[in-house]
């Protein structure tokens, strides 16, 4: 498909988002609107928008590509995600709403102390910046390969253009704009994946019934793996347990996701949003895996040499843009573009919110909507965009595996101490030696890496996504050593 047509489509799509930004921010562009949407978001809009944020371009491209290596085994992880989301709704959201938080990390200050609070906020800044950069990276390589590279535009400029577009439609409206744009983008994303299945099936001469039969009979459709618990990283328990705790850490303890939930009118609406989201999330992931099975079947039938692709992440875009007709190509670009902006815009906003609240103390200012503070917020917005650009360029130099694996592997190390801090605060009624917490949060991931790297040799056991639990337990252990009895509860 012509790069010019694809670029024209991208420009039109961005223009729609810019119009939404104008109407959602023209009456109010202050910090209260940017950070928390004045706590007036409709729960059903938040629920729909969260689907796009959580799926992102990684799910859209990397999950179908990974089917060739792990089959439908990723769904074991998704089932753990579902349990994790239910824990967030029933345990964490009540805590957050009880103390009326803007940044969820202020809970750590109230419960554990100043340095624990700053440690939690810094872990989020590092973790989300890395995770969001990797999510944008996977989409960036597609846009570069099929649009900008033929036009002789370098990769770094491709990413800069993406970040610039996101900055333009979020810098005024912030969360209030994102609630609306993410809802629209989620609808585009889901429509695109359904139509992708139909188009690929049609190209293979399959109807609805035969498509389902083809997916069911595919050797790649194996979902549950129970053999070799010690050595198999794709074992059900490793994926399921890892899915639970990574979800709690990457969503329940993540300002990006919780910021949207805290913008609802009350706790009941926030929980209603979460329960609705979980059902759709579990269902939609089956379709992404089904696309993967069909893509590999398509490649086998059409004689596409998969080994020539740089990564499994290239399989979906390669087939959609080079082996299908114009209409499927357009819908693929619709989905990938929606995934790009849905995941990255909210991340950029939440990172800006966390830095302004947790490090610049906007919530402690007499007038946090002053022109001076609004200007500072905008400077932070641009600076974070720059750091994301640097991380993406660095990852491009070193990456040699599916991005979906890289993201959750990184989460096991970066979010582990965060999970430990919140777990200790919620489950243990002891105070901590607050000044020791930053050092503990640095030591725990290092020890986790040491254990992970040598576990096969030491214990005959290979860790998968459940490594985050090891990181959490190490953090809790050291915090417990540096604690004492708490005479008065919060």
C-alpha positions in Angstrom: 0.0 0.0 0.0 1.2 3.5 -0.9 3.1 5.2 2.0 1.4 8.5 0.9 -2.1 7.0 1.4 -1.1 5.7 4.8 0.4 9.0 5.9 -2.7 10.8 4.7 -4.8 8.5 6.8 -2.6 9.2 9.8 -3.0 13.0 9.4 -6.8 12.7 9.1 -6.9 10.6 12.2 -4.7 13.0 14.2 -6.9 15.9 13.0 -10.0 14.2 14.6 -8.1 13.9 17.9 -7.1 17.6 17.7 -10.7 18.6 17.3 -11.7 16.6 20.3 -8.9 18.2 22.3 -10.1 21.6 21.3 -13.7 21.0 22.5 -12.7 19.3 25.7 -10.2 22.0 26.8 -11.6 25.2 25.4 -13.5 26.1 28.7 -10.9 24.8 31.1 -7.2 24.0 30.6 -6.1 24.3 34.3 -4.2 21.7 36.3 -7.3 20.3 38.0 -8.8 19.5 34.7 -5.4 18.1 33.4 -4.7 15.9 36.4 -8.1 14.5 37.5 -10.7 15.8 35.0 -12.4 17.5 38.0 -13.6 14.1 39.2 -16.5 14.2 36.8 -15.7 11.3 34.3 -18.5 8.9 33.3 -17.6 5.4 34.4 -18.6 3.8 31.1 -16.3 6.1 29.2 -13.5 5.3 31.5 -14.1 1.6 31.1 -14.1 1.8 27.3 -11.0 3.9 27.2 -9.1 1.6 29.6 -9.5 -1.2 27.1 -7.5 0.7 24.5 -4.9 1.8 27.1 -4.3 -1.7 28.4 -4.3 -3.4 25.0 -2.0 -0.9 23.3 0.0 -1.5 20.2 1.9 -4.3 22.0 -1.2 -6.5 22.2 -2.2 -5.5 18.7 1.0 -6.6 17.1 3.2 -8.5 19.5 0.6 -10.9 20.9 -0.4 -12.3 17.5 3.2 -12.5 16.6 4.1 -14.4 19.8 1.6 -17.2 19.0 4.2 -18.8 16.8 6.4 -19.4 19.9 4.0 -19.9 22.7 0.7 -20.8 21.1 -2.3 -19.5 23.1 -0.2 -19.8 26.3 -0.4 -16.0 26.7 -4.1 -16.5 27.8 -2.8 -18.1 31.0 -1.3 -14.7 31.8 -4.6 -13.0 30.8 -6.5 -15.2 33.3 -4.1 -14.0 36.0 -4.8 -10.4 34.8 -8.5 -10.9 35.4 -7.9 -12.0 39.1 -5.5 -9.0 39.5 -8.1 -6.5 38.3 -10.7 -7.9 40.7 -8.3 -7.4 43.6 -7.6 -3.9 42.4 -11.4 -3.1 42.4 -12.2 -4.7 45.7 -9.0 -3.9 47.7 -7.1 -0.9 46.3 -9.8 1.4 44.9 -11.6 1.6 48.3 -8.3 2.7 49.9 -7.6 5.3 47.3 -11.1 6.8 47.4 -11.2 6.8 51.2 -8.2 9.3 51.4 -9.2 11.3 48.2 -5.9 10.9 46.3 -4.8 12.6 43.1 -1.5 10.8 43.0 -1.8 7.3 44.5 1.7 7.4 45.9 0.7 10.0 48.5 -0.7 6.9 50.2 2.8 5.8 50.9 3.6 9.1 52.6 0.6 8.8 54.9 1.3 5.1 55.7 5.1 4.7 55.6 6.8 8.1 55.3 8.3 10.7 53.1 11.1 8.7 51.6 8.8 5.7 51.0 6.5 8.1 49.1 9.3 9.5 47.0 10.6 6.0 46.3 7.2 4.8 45.1 6.8 7.8 42.9 10.3 7.4 41.4 9.7 3.7 40.7 6.5 4.7 38.8 8.3 7.3 36.8 11.1 4.9 35.8 8.8 1.9 35.2 6.1 3.7 33.3 8.5 5.7 31.2 10.3 2.4 30.1 7.0 0.5 29.6 5.3 3.2 27.7 8.4 3.8 25.6 8.5 0.1 24.6 4.8 0.3 23.7 5.4 3.2 21.5 8.5 1.6 20.0 6.5 -1.4 18.7 4.2 0.9 16.8 7.0 3.2 15.8 8.8 0.4 13.9 5.6 -0.3 11.9 5.0 3.3 11.0 8.7 3.7 10.1 8.9 0.5 8.0 5.8 1.1 6.0 5.3 4.9 5.9 8.4 6.9 6.8 11.3 4.7 5.6 10.1 4.8 2.0 10.0 8.6 2.3 13.6 8.6 3.7 12.5 9.8 7.1 14.8 8.5 9.8 13.5 6.3 12.7 14.2 8.9 15.4 12.2 11.5 13.5 9.3 9.0 13.1 9.1 8.6 16.9 9.5 12.4 17.4 6.6 13.0 15.1 4.4 10.5 17.1 5.4 12.1 20.4 4.8 15.6 19.0 1.3 14.7 17.8 0.4 13.2 21.2 1.8 16.3 23.0 -0.3 18.6 20.8 -3.7 17.1 21.7 -3.0 16.5 25.4 -1.0 19.4 26.6 -4.1 21.5 27.4 -6.9 19.1 28.2 -4.9 16.3 29.8 -7.0 13.6 31.4 -10.4 15.2 30.4 -9.3 15.0 26.7 -7.9 11.5 27.1 -11.1 10.1 28.5 -12.9 11.0 25.3 -10.1 10.3 22.8 -9.3 6.9 24.4 -13.0 5.9 24.1 -13.0 6.7 20.4 -9.7 4.9 19.9 -10.8 1.8 21.7 -13.8 1.6 19.4 -11.5 1.9 16.4 -9.1 -0.7 17.9 -11.8 -3.3 18.6 -13.4 -2.8 15.2 -10.1 -3.2 13.5 -9.3 -6.5 15.1 -12.7 -8.0 14.3 -12.4 -6.9 10.7 -8.8 -8.2 10.5 -10.1 -11.7 11.4 -12.8 -11.5 8.7 -10.4 -10.2 6.0 -7.7 -12.8 6.7 -10.3 -15.6 6.9 -11.7 -14.5 3.6 -8.3 -14.5 2.0 -8.0 -18.1 3.1 -11.4 -19.0 1.7 -12.9 -19.6 5.2 -16.4 -18.7 6.5 -17.2 -18.0 10.1 -17.7 -21.7 11.0 -14.6 -23.0 9.2 -12.6 -20.1 10.7 -13.4 -21.2 14.2 -12.7 -24.8 13.3 -9.3 -23.8 11.7 -8.3 -21.9 14.9 -9.4 -24.8 17.1 -7.5 -27.4 15.1 -4.4 -25.3 14.7 -1.4 -26.7 16.6 -0.8 -23.2 17.8 -4.1 -23.0 19.7 -2.9 -24.9 22.7 -3.8 -22.7 25.7 -2.7 -24.5 28.9 0.7 -25.9 29.6 1.1 -28.1 32.7 4.3 -30.0 31.9 7.7 -29.3 33.6 6.9 -26.7 36.2 10.6 -26.2 37.0 12.0 -25.7 33.5 9.0 -24.5 31.4 8.6 -20.7 31.5 5.2 -21.1 29.8 3.8 -23.3 32.6 0.3 -22.3 33.7 1.1 -21.5 37.3 4.0 -19.3 36.3 1.9 -17.3 33.9 -1.2 -17.2 36.0 0.6 -16.1 39.2 2.7 -13.7 37.3 -0.4 -12.3 35.6 -2.0 -11.6 39.0 0.8 -9.7 40.5 2.0 -7.9 37.4 -1.5 -6.6 36.9 -1.7 -5.4 40.5 1.6 -3.7 40.1 1.3 -2.3 36.6 -2.3 -1.2 37.0 -3.4 -1.0 40.6 -0.1 0.7 41.7 0.2 2.6 38.5 -0.8 6.3 38.3 -1.6 5.9 34.6 -4.5 3.5 35.1 -5.6 4.6 38.5 -5.7 8.3 37.5 -8.6 7.4 35.2 -10.4 5.5 37.9 -9.9 8.3 40.4 -11.6 10.7 37.9 -14.9 8.9 38.4 -17.5 10.5 40.6 -17.3 8.0 43.4 -16.0 4.5 44.4 -19.1 2.7 43.1 -18.7 4.1 39.6 -14.9 3.3 39.7 -15.6 -0.3 40.6 -18.4 -0.6 38.1 -15.9 0.6 35.5 -13.4 -2.0 36.5 -15.8 -4.9 36.5 -17.1 -4.0 33.0 -13.6 -3.6 31.7 -12.4 -7.0 33.0 -15.1 -8.9 31.1 -14.4 -7.2 27.8 -10.6 -7.4 28.3 -10.7 -11.2 28.8 -12.9 -11.7 25.7 -10.9 -9.4 23.4 -7.6 -11.1 24.1 -9.0 -14.3 22.6 -9.5 -12.5 19.3 -5.9 -11.2 19.3 -4.7 -14.8 19.8 -7.0 -16.0 17.1 -5.5 -13.4 14.7 -2.1 -14.9 15.5 -3.2 -18.4 14.6 -4.7 -17.2 11.3 -1.6 -15.1 10.4 0.6 -18.2 10.7 -1.8 -20.2 8.7 -1.9 -17.5 6.1 1.9 -17.4 6.0 2.1 -21.2 5.5 -0.5 -21.1 2.7 0.9 -18.1 0.8 4.5 -19.2 1.2 5.7 -16.3 3.3 9.1 -17.0 4.9 8.6 -16.0 8.5 12.3 -16.5 9.3 13.2 -13.6 7.1 11.3 -11.2 9.4 13.4 -9.3 12.0 11.0 -10.2 14.7 7.6 -12.0 15.2 6.3 -8.5 15.8 6.6 -7.8 12.0 4.3 -10.7 11.0 0.9 -8.9 11.3 2.0 -5.6 9.6 3.8 -7.6 6.9 0.7 -9.5 6.0 -1.8 -6.7 6.5 0.1 -4.1 4.4 1.9 -6.2 1.8 -0.4 -9.3 1.2 -4.0 -8.1 1.7 -6.0 -5.5 -0.2 -6.3 -1.8 0.4 -9.4 -1.9 2.8 -7.8 -4.4 5.2 -4.6 -2.3 5.1 -6.5 0.8 6.0 -8.3 -1.0 8.9 -5.0 -2.3 10.2 -3.5 1.2 10.2 -6.7 2.3 12.0 -6.1 -0.2 14.7 -2.4 0.4 15.1 -2.8 4.1 15.1 -5.5 3.9 17.7 -3.4 1.6 19.8 -0.4 4.0 19.5 -2.2 7.1 20.8 -4.5 5.3 23.3 -1.6 3.9 25.3 0.9 6.7 24.9 -1.3 9.7 25.5 -2.5 8.6 28.9 1.0 7.5 29.9 2.5 10.9 29.1 -0.3 12.6 31.0 0.1 10.4 34.1 3.8 10.8 34.2 3.4 14.5 34.0 0.8 14.3 36.8 3.0 12.2 39.0 6.1 14.4 38.6 4.1 17.6 39.3 2.3 16.2 42.3 4.9 13.9 43.8 8.1 16.0 43.1 7.0 19.6 42.5 4.3 19.4 45.2 1.5 21.0 43.1 -1.1 19.7 45.5 0.5 21.7 48.4 0.4 25.0 46.5 -2.2 27.6 47.4 -3.2 28.1 43.8 -2.2 25.1 41.7 -4.0 26.5 38.7 -1.8 29.6 38.5 -0.3 30.5 35.1 3.2 29.8 36.6 2.3 26.2 37.6 0.5 25.6 34.3 3.6 26.6 32.5 5.8 24.3 34.7 3.4 21.4 33.9 3.8 22.0 30.2 7.6 22.0 30.5 7.4 18.7 32.4 5.2 17.4 29.6 7.8 18.2 27.0 10.7 16.9 29.1 9.1 13.5 29.7 8.5 13.2 25.9 12.2 13.7 25.3 13.1 10.9 27.8 10.7 8.6 26.1 12.4 9.3 22.8 15.8 8.5 24.2 14.6 5.2 25.7 13.0 4.1 22.4 16.2 4.8 20.4 18.2 2.9 23.0 15.8 -0.1 22.9 16.0 -0.2 19.1 19.8 -0.9 19.4 19.5 -3.8 21.8 16.1 -5.5 21.2 16.1 -9.0 19.8 12.8 -10.5 21.1 9.1 -9.9 21.1 8.3 -6.6 22.8 5.4 -8.0 24.8 7.9 -10.3 26.5 10.4 -7.5 27.1 7.7 -5.3 28.7 6.5 -7.8 31.2 10.1 -9.0 31.9 11.1 -5.4 32.7 8.0 -5.0 34.9 9.1 -7.8 37.1 12.2 -5.8 38.0 10.9 -2.3 38.1 7.5 -2.7 39.7 8.5 -5.4 42.2 9.7 -2.9 44.9 6.4 -0.9 44.4 4.4 -4.0 45.0 6.5 -4.7 48.1 5.9 -1.2 49.5 2.1 -1.3 49.0 1.8 -4.9 50.2 3.7 -4.0 53.4 1.7 -0.9 54.0 -1.7 -2.6 53.5 -1.0 -6.0 55.2 1.5 -5.2 58.0 0.8 -2.9 60.9 4.3 -1.8 61.5 6.2 1.4 60.9 9.4 1.5 58.8 12.8 3.0 59.0 11.8 5.4 56.2 15.3 6.6 55.2 16.3 3.0 54.4 13.5 2.4 51.9 15.2 4.0 48.8 18.2 1.7 49.3 16.0 -1.3 49.8 14.2 -0.5 46.5 17.6 -0.5 44.7 18.9 -3.6 46.4 15.8 -5.8 45.8 15.8 -5.7 42.0 19.6 -6.4 42.0 19.1 -9.5 44.2 16.2 -10.5 42.1 18.3 -10.3 38.9 21.0 -12.4 40.6 18.5 -15.1 41.5 16.8 -15.0 38.1 20.1 -15.4 36.3 21.3 -18.3 38.3 18.0 -20.1 39.3 18.4 -22.9 36.7 21.9 -23.7 38.0 21.1 -23.2 41.7 17.6 -24.6 42.0 16.9 -26.3 38.7 14.0 -23.8 38.2 13.5 -21.2 35.5 11.5 -18.1 36.4 8.9 -16.6 34.1 6.6 -13.6 34.8 6.3 -14.7 38.4 9.8 -13.2 39.1 7.9 -10.1 40.2 6.7 -12.0 43.3 10.3 -12.8 44.2 11.2 -9.1 43.9 8.2 -8.2 46.1 9.0 -10.7 48.8 12.7 -9.6 48.9 11.5 -5.9 49.3 9.0 -6.9 52.1 11.7 -8.9 53.9 14.1 -6.0 54.1 11.4 -3.5 55.0 10.3 -5.9 57.8 13.8 -6.0 59.1 13.9 -2.1 59.2 10.5 -1.8 60.9 9.0 -1.6 64.4 5.6 -1.9 65.9 3.1 0.7 64.9 1.1 1.8 68.0 -1.5 3.8 66.1 -3.1 2.9 62.8 -3.7 5.4 60.0 
